[in-house]
Amino acid sequence: APRRAPPIPLQATGIAPGGLVPCGATGSCHRGQRCCRAQGGSWGCCPFAQGSCCSDGRHCCPAGSRCTAGGWGCSPQ
């Protein structure tokens, strides 16, 4: 079986001016990050622009991989 990498925790969104990626109505992530829907309806920032958001609302995986069921790891796509 391919080795699973651990998922990356989402980072908090900032309330920041231009040049950033807007998330929802109020949050934003830095350029090169991706917005992920976090727990409680808020947003988090994945440090990979092409990353995939995990359904647990707490983690994301690098480009080319996806979260396993339950969000406990990243498996190659």
N, C-alpha and C positions, 0 to 999 in steps of 0.2 A: 504494500500500500504506500502511496506517496506520503512523504512526511508533511504533516500539517504545521504551518507556521501559526504562532499565536496571533489573534486579531489585535489591531491597534486601537487603544482607547480614543474616543472622540475628544477633541479639545473644545473648550468653551468658545462660543461665538463672542465677538467683540461688537461694540457699537462704534463703528469706525467710518471715517469719511471715504471719499472716492478711491478708485483703484482696487476696490475689493469686490468680492463675490457676495451679493446680497442673499440673505437667507430669510425667507418669510418677510414679515413686515418690519422687524426691528433689528435682527441680528445680521452679522456679516462675517465672512471668513476671508483670510488673506488670499491674494492671487496665488494660484497653484494648489489651492485646497478645494475640497468639495463639501457642500452643505449636506448634512445627513439629519433626518428627522430623529430627534432624541426622545427620551422618555418624557412623559407628561406634556407632549405636544410642543416642546421647545425644539431648538436646533443645536447641533454640534458640528464641529469642523473636522473633516477627515484630512490628514496631511497629504493625501494623494489626490491630485485633480481627477485622475481616471479611476480612483478607488471605488469599491462597492460598499454600500452601507449595509451593516448587519441588522437583522430584524429585531435584535434585542434593544436597539436604541442607545447602545453604549459603545459600540465598536465599529470599525470598518476594516477592510482588507485592501492590500495594494492592488494596482492594476494587474489584470491577468489572473486574479484569483477571486474566489468568492467565499462567503461565510458558510461554514457548515451549519447543519441544523442546530439551533440553540445558540449560535454565535460563539462557539467555544474554540474555533480554529478557522484558518484560511486554507482552502484546498485549491490547487491549480485548476483553471477552467479548461 
